[in-house]
Amino acid sequence: MIVRKLHESGVRSEHAYLAAVGSIGLSLASWLTSNRQENLERADRWGIFVGEWAPTFFALGLALANYERDETARPAGFGVDA
């Protein structure tokens, strides 16, 4: 249901994959920035916090890819919840 709503609102699997890769880059950038400006423990926590978004975005991308694949495999109007 959530995946279908995201798909209907225009979110595609490629968007989720790009968000995952972007969160990895943001994690590295935020860790490097925090490491220079703050203590090491806080920089590590911030980098890990942002880095934990990537698996969620990858999982969402897989769910959307499966939905997109299934959507192209079924005839129009078939299997749609009312």
Long-range contacts (C-beta under 8 A, 24 or more apart in sequence): 3-60, 3-63, 3-64, 3-67, 4-67, 6-60, 6-64, 7-64, 7-67, 7-68, 7-71, 11-64, 12-64, 12-68, 13-61, 13-62, 13-64, 13-65, 13-68, 14-61, 15-61, 16-57, 16-58, 16-60, 16-61, 16-64, 17-57, 17-58, 17-61, 19-53, 19-57, 20-53, 20-54, 20-55, 20-56, 20-57, 20-58, 20-61, 21-54, 23-50, 23-51, 23-53, 23-54, 23-57, 24-51, 24-54, 26-50, 27-51, 27-53, 27-54
